[in-house]
Amino acid sequence: MKITRRNALAAATLALPTAALAQPRTWPNRPVRIIIPYAPGGPVEIPGRFLAEHLSARLGQPFIVETRPGAGGAVGTKQVIATTDQHTLAMVTGAVAIQPAVQPDIGYDPVNDLLPISLVSEASMGFMVRPNAAFRDLPALIAAAKAAPGRITYGSSGNGTTTHMAAALFGARAGINWQHVPYRGGGQLISGFLAGDVDVMSGDLATLLPHVQEGRGVLLGVTSPDRVPVVPNVPSIAEVVPGTGITIWFALFAPRNFPEEATARLVAEFAPLRSGSPLGERMAATGGRLLLTGPAELSERLRRELPLWRQVVAEAGIRPE
């Protein structure tokens, strides 16, 4: 067959749709939302906004952080679960493993309804009092609480949050009865603490340390199983009450219809950050560490912690909402 210019053009034209269909779909091809289901100003915003900036630069589409607070994170989390948009992510704390124990009718199962992408980081929390407090260490706190059951108050960033459960676990295993005062987010919590509305603040170290350094607070202990290098003279609460050491972790999830290609791209873009990044340095400066693991590690941690928090809720006598 003689190949003429007309035949060649016709063949090329017929081949175009097939070639176009053969092109791999790229993700992202439009802006991506990162939903943070907590009040603005919380510790999850630090890694959340850093990753948004990093991924925007690397993947050529804007990653936009949006806060959707409510019901201890349930409102924003359910919004992500329900979406059919494959350009939506959720940046959550370890409270995602706590909420089913505190709110049995929460309306979702984090294992089956969320797609794990990666553990991002973890950090210690701490218990802080004002400089004029009657107790300045953990044994004195325990003694004061036992001497006046129900009189000592502690504030957290909300019911079912990790800061709440850290204090509830400590109280249960120390054998004390102290009163929980939940706030709507870390911003309101620190304001209430500084105003003298609660005796003890249970918060993440990134929030507590500036107030400690400026003389507005005194750290009684850190919640991590071991001491934190940035405050080496402050004991772990587990040194005083064994079995109480926990951390707060931050993780990235997606809706179940999220494409595998997108998960792979995200995990690949995290790799350069593991060897050194401003986020890692900032986490270390506030008693935390960067993880950026991948889906398997996040899935395993979630499954491991769900029964733990059910046990803590029972031990502490926390009534389901």
Residue pairs with C-beta under 8 A, 6 or more apart in sequence:
1 7
24 261
25 259
25 261
27 86
27 87
27 259
27 261
27 262
27 265
28 59
28 60
28 61
28 87
28 262
29 61
30 61
30 87
31 61
31 62
31 63
31 64
31 87
32 55
32 61
32 62
32 63
32 64
32 87
32 88
32 89
33 63
33 64
33 66
33 85
33 87
33 88
33 89
34 48
34 51
34 52
34 63
34 64
34 65
34 66
34 89
34 90
34 91
34 252
35 66
35 67
35 68
35 76
35 77
35 79
35 80
35 88
35 89
35 90
35 91
36 42
36 44
36 45
36 48
36 65
36 66
36 67
36 68
36 76
36 90
36 91
36 92
37 67
37 68
37 69
37 70
37 73
37 74
37 75
37 76
37 77
37 79
37 80
37 90
37 92
38 44
38 67
38 69
38 73
38 76
38 93
38 157
38 185
39 67
39 69
39 157
39 184
39 185
39 186
39 187
39 188
40 67
40 69
40 185
40 187
41 185
41 186
41 187
42 93
42 157
42 185
42 186
42 187
43 93
43 123
43 186
43 204
43 206
43 207
43 248
43 250
44 91
44 92
44 93
44 250
45 65
45 67
46 206
46 279
46 282
46 283
47 91
47 120
47 121
47 250
47 279
47 283
48 65
48 91
48 250
49 65
50 278
50 279
50 282
51 63
51 91
51 120
51 252
51 279
52 63
52 64
52 65
53 63
54 269
54 273
54 277
54 279
55 63
55 266
55 269
56 62
56 63
58 269
59 265
59 269
65 91
67 76
68 75
68 76
68 79
69 75
69 76
69 184
69 185
70 76
71 103
71 106
72 95
72 99
72 102
72 103
72 158
72 159
72 160
72 161
73 92
73 93
73 95
73 96
73 99
73 160
73 161
74 99
74 103
74 106
74 107
74 108
76 90
77 90
77 92
77 96
77 108
77 110
77 114
78 107
78 108
80 88
80 89
80 90
80 114
80 253
80 254
80 255
81 108
81 113
81 114
81 255
81 256
82 255
83 255
84 255
84 257
85 255
86 255
86 257
86 258
86 259
86 262
88 254
88 255
89 117
89 252
89 253
89 254
90 114
90 252
90 253
90 254
91 120
91 250
91 251
91 252
92 250
92 251
92 253
93 161
93 162
93 248
93 249
93 250
93 251
94 162
94 247
94 248
94 249
94 250
94 251
94 305
95 160
95 161
95 162
96 110
96 114
96 251
96 253
96 302
97 110
97 301
97 302
97 305
97 306
97 308
97 309
98 160
98 161
98 162
98 165
98 305
98 309
99 106
99 110
99 160
100 106
100 109
100 110
100 306
100 309
100 310
101 160
101 306
101 309
101 310
101 312
101 313
101 320
102 159
102 160
102 309
102 313
102 318
102 320
102 321
103 160
103 320
103 321
104 320
108 114
110 253
110 302
110 306
111 299
111 302
111 303
111 306
113 256
114 253
114 254
114 255
114 256
115 253
115 254
115 255
115 256
115 258
115 263
115 295
116 251
116 253
116 295
116 296
116 298
116 299
116 302
117 251
117 252
117 253
117 254
117 258
117 263
117 266
117 267
117 295
117 298
118 251
118 252
118 266
118 267
118 270
118 291
118 292
118 293
118 294
118 295
118 297
118 298
119 249
119 250
119 251
119 291
119 292
119 293
119 297
119 298
119 301
120 249
120 250
120 251
120 252
120 290
120 291
120 292
121 249
121 250
121 279
121 283
121 288
121 289
121 290
121 291
121 292
122 247
122 248
122 249
122 250
122 288
122 289
122 291
123 204
123 205
123 206
123 247
123 248
123 249
123 250
123 283
123 286
123 287
123 288
123 289
124 204
124 205
124 222
124 223
124 224
124 228
124 247
124 248
124 287
124 288
125 162
125 163
125 166
125 202
125 203
125 204
125 205
125 222
125 223
125 224
125 246
125 247
125 248
126 202
126 203
126 204
126 205
126 208
126 219
126 220
126 221
126 222
126 223
126 234
127 138
127 141
127 154
127 167
127 170
127 200
127 201
127 202
127 219
127 220
127 221
127 223
127 237
128 193
128 200
128 201
128 203
128 208
128 211
128 212
128 217
128 218
128 219
128 220
129 135
129 136
129 141
129 199
129 200
129 201
129 217
129 218
129 220
130 193
130 194
130 196
130 216
130 217
130 218
131 215
131 216
131 217
131 218
133 199
133 218
134 140
134 144
135 141
135 143
135 144
135 220
136 218
136 220
137 220
138 220
138 221
138 235
138 237
138 240
138 241
139 240
141 152
141 200
141 220
142 174
142 175
142 176
142 240
142 241
144 152
145 151
145 152
145 171
145 174
145 176
145 177
145 178
146 175
146 176
149 176
149 177
150 177
150 178
150 179
151 178
151 179
152 176
152 178
152 179
152 199
152 200
153 178
153 179
153 180
153 181
153 198
153 199
153 200
154 167
154 171
154 178
154 179
154 180
154 181
154 198
154 199
154 200
154 201
154 202
155 181
155 182
155 183
155 189
155 192
155 193
155 197
155 198
155 200
155 201
155 202
156 163
156 164
156 167
156 180
156 181
156 182
156 183
156 189
156 202
156 203
157 163
157 164
157 182
157 183
157 185
157 186
157 189
157 203
158 164
158 182
158 183
158 184
158 185
159 180
159 182
159 321
160 321
161 182
162 246
162 248
163 189
163 202
163 203
163 204
163 248
164 180
164 182
164 202
165 246
165 309
165 312
165 316
166 202
166 223
166 244
166 246
166 248
167 178
167 180
167 200
167 202
168 180
168 312
168 313
168 316
168 318
169 244
169 246
169 312
169 315
169 316
170 223
170 237
170 241
170 244
171 177
171 178
171 316
172 312
172 315
172 316
172 317
173 241
173 242
173 243
173 244
173 315
174 240
174 241
174 244
178 200
181 192
181 197
181 198
183 189
183 192
186 203
186 204
186 207
189 201
189 203
190 201
190 203
190 207
190 211
192 198
193 201
193 217
194 211
194 216
200 220
201 208
201 217
204 248
204 286
205 222
205 228
205 230
205 231
205 286
205 287
205 288
206 286
206 287
206 288
208 217
208 219
209 230
209 231
209 286
209 287
211 217
212 218
212 219
212 231
219 231
219 234
220 234
221 234
221 235
221 236
221 237
221 239
221 240
222 228
222 231
222 234
222 235
222 236
222 237
222 287
223 236
223 237
223 244
223 245
223 246
223 247
224 236
224 245
224 246
224 247
224 287
225 236
225 238
225 245
225 246
225 247
226 236
226 238
226 245
227 234
227 235
227 236
228 234
228 287
229 284
229 287
230 284
230 285
230 286
230 287
231 287
236 245
237 244
237 245
238 244
238 245
249 291
249 301
251 298
251 301
252 266
252 298
253 298
254 262
254 263
263 295
267 294
267 295
270 292
271 292
273 279
273 280
273 290
273 292
274 280
274 290
274 292
277 290
279 290
280 289
280 290
283 289
283 290
291 297
312 318
313 320
